[in-house]
Amino acid sequence: MLERFKVMDHEMENCMVCLEDFKSGDDAAARLPCTHVCHYHCILGWFVQNATCPVCRFSCTHASS
C-alpha cells in the first residue's frame, strides 16, 4: 500500500514521475516501499503500465492496492 502524506517546506524537491516541484502543504504525495516519492496521481498513472518504481525499478506489484 502507498503511504500518503503532506509535504512540508523544503522536505523534497520534485516528483519522480512528472519532475514538477512539490508545493509546501501538498497532501497528494505518495512514498513508495523503496522510499522514493511521487505525486499520488502521478504514480497511479505510472502503475497502469509499470509495476516498478520509476527511479530504481523496485517491484511495487502490491503497492497500488
Secondary structure, DSSP 8 states (H G I E B T S, - for coil): --EEE---TTS--B-TTT--B--TT---EEE-TTS-EEEHHHHHHHHHH-SB-TTT--B-TTTT-
